[in-house]
């Protein structure tokens, strides 16, 4: 029995404006086969991103090539399975790694942490590009940067402990975000003033969806620079701190 051809969705032109799954068309009461296969591929890519191995040594070498000193550490989650099932362990350093910070440190303005989080792919692809764009902005301000800490199996809040151990006024973590069906390599930056264990998500600022198809690394670095500058100047972070830069009006749709 011949099957009727898949019918295109009349809103298909909207797909040119977004990677979201809209205007997929239909085949009878179902999705067209190609759209179903595309969904399954994207789902597999998202799962692979979560479980992909992370090479902290290679990333630390790439960051060192930018002229930054690095510390390679581990969270208290010793492996990927533990990291996924025990988020609390990803929020603090292992006992062995904590000893790496035992030497006295000069007070820094900003402590930078880089961690695989839920997508090592995002960190490996975009973290160095963000830091490369950020460093000239930080140098222009005269900010003192602590050594960059590269952490395996880390969660966002691990920046609190590391920032405190490094004596930093503010901390920033670049971390792989939870993969979406169109973004397995999305990087996030989370910033906090006066880092110390116990800080809440409401006390952080987030710059999300950093990747070429989302927020470009250079634009992300500019936003991070602005937010850190306001944190250090006003001694606040989180929901009380907004991005108040003038916004350019979007181009009208033709």
Order of alpha helices (4+ residues) and beta strands (2+ residues): alpha-alpha-beta-alpha-alpha-alpha-beta-alpha-beta-alpha-beta-beta-beta-alpha
